[in-house]
């Protein structure tokens, strides 16, 4: 038995064959967003600080690292969540989150906030 090919069938088939494949999450653009603490926040030197963040690893990243004043203090595998920083010494502190590759090398995507610890 033969089925006639209708023009609507050809259009549907062409749409399926020539529709671009949706990009995977790995091909999205890498980013970092520090939600808390905010830029310029005043923190208590006697309390731990909760760092709230979200990130996208992009095609070259794998996970994120946390830095305080240039020193690595944490490795985070989750791309969104929180991390508790140990108590910070008084003064101006620079807190950064950087997207890194599987070899733990920063890929150039980061966000930093300057805070004052009193």
Secondary structure as UniProt FT lines:
FT   HELIX           7..18
FT   HELIX           25..27
FT   STRAND          31..36
FT   TURN            39..40
FT   STRAND          42..43
FT   TURN            45..46
FT   STRAND          49..56
FT   TURN            58..60
FT   STRAND          63..68
FT   TURN            69..70
FT   STRAND          71..76
FT   STRAND          80..85
FT   STRAND          91..100
FT   TURN            102..103
FT   STRAND          106..117
//
